[in-house]
Amino acid sequence: MDFHKFFEEQVPVALLRSDGLARQGSILFVLDGERWLVDLSAAVSRRLDDAPVEVECQLQMAGSIFERLLADPTHGQRICWEGGVRASGNHALLGHFFASLGSTPAAGLDAFAAYYDALAHLVPDDRFRFMNHGYATGPDPFDWLEPGDRAWGYAIALARHVVGDESLAGKQVLDVGCGRGGVSSYLRRYHHPAQVIGLDRCAAAVEHCSRDCSLDGLQFVVGDALALPFPKSSFDVVVNIESAHCYGDTAGFLREVSRVLRPGGSFCFADVFLPDRLAATREALQAERSLRLLRDDDITSEVARGIALNDGSFMDLLLSMVDEGGANQAILSNLIYSINVSMRQKYESGEWRYASFWLRRVEPVSGEGTSQEA
């Protein structure tokens, strides 16, 4: 690839043509030892000498890897975890850069989407089935689970808590943000609904689920939680566990949940929150007139306990998934630290909260501020 032509001719033209794109800041690319500065603010790009330069974002990699990024920027975080890229600074600028080239919409490069795409590709092991933090009121031998499920007992206990006393037998269930498919599979096998559909934005995760969680009455689809690809009143129950913090529009998500739920249907919802976001979410739940809040539980201590009781088993299981080349060692080590140390400390200190909710789909009373059950 001719980097001179790319940076000095193609990039400035692309930046100028990217109407409405936020162009603030600069990025330094170090490719095969050559340094290229892209100034988003001025829409210019040029080669630099070895003199120091202040930038908001810097990437260092082989030229061949940069060509891979240009071909598919959504794989950038995966390549970083593999060790092929050294990145520092404001990574959000990379979204603006690649979007200006027309490679991908900026929204497609958000950190959550890229991280889960990287996990799906770098950790294909079918033993990795759950991604929630778990739940425990005390030690549990999990004799209520089949032997093959007990390694993920605390994660399954969270799903059981969130569903609570809701009967799923014979019902149509939607699991939004299904991740690795573990919750969807658990619901289908233990709660006996007629059908469970697991939906996730990450196509690689959905492909993994479709391959490794195959069951009659269980289906996985790619979809956006803010634009659910289903007709009105399609489901009796919607489940959403530890996923909504990725969406960016709580009110919009609740409207979609209400739309696809049948009157009288249930929304079983749990997530991790900063305290101010928990208060805002409670306000949003109360404001959605077609959903009646029937249960609101702060389960922070139970989630922290679940992590503590499972920390050694969780670490051993994930470390057993490290591949021979070590390409996934960094992301697995990060995941272990993030949950066993960082999130546990945040829960125990009160910096983060974990809450679960149960809501009923109701029909708003026309012209009034209250609702009646359908």
C-alpha angles and dihedrals in degrees: 000000000000102000092181092060093041098052101032099041113016102038098053091049091049092049092051092049095050097097115197093012114137103244109187126133138013138267128209116209117195107194121175088336096309119116123220124184120206112193106197092186095058096029092234133128129190145158117262135209122229095279115122116263133187115232137162094229135022132189128185122189146125116286091242090058091049088056088054089053092051090051092051117002093182087076092060097103091047090054090049092053089049088059097247095117133046108206133177138167130024105359091184088077089067089063090056091047096051093040090055088057090054090241095125140343111269090240089062091065100057115139097246095051093047093047095051091045088054092049092050093053101036098043106040092154108132091217088073097084107141133052103179124106098243137235134244139167088186141326112321128194088202094223086154088069132072111258093251091057099049096088086068095039098128092047090050090047088061091054090048091051094048093051089044116165094345110129112224097178111136093354135127109246131190120199107198114202093018095175110180093001098247097124093045091051092046092051092049095047101039105029099040103221118171090244140356121201116195114203128192136164092222108087092196091055091049090050089051092050093048090053102041105028099048114157137146108266093022122105134169126207138177113243148138118255089216093055106030109199095227135097123255116285095013100139141049094203134023118196124195120175125179095333111090093080085073096058105073096211114068095173091050091050092050090052090054092048090051092048096054095041120092117234107278091022123135135239113205107193136173134163148153117260144182105234094254091049090050090056091047091049092051088052090050091050091051092046095055097089095193092061121065115204108226102163132028116176129176102213099169094124092048092051092048089049091050090054092047095050093047102038098105096043091045092051094047092049095050094044089054087062095060107121124230094254092051093230091135099037095095096051093045092049089049092050092050092049093043094057106027096043115011102039093037090054091047092052094045092049094046092241088123129030132205121209137176127203138189119202136180124220108238137172113250115236107243113254095000134100095230133072136220127212116256 
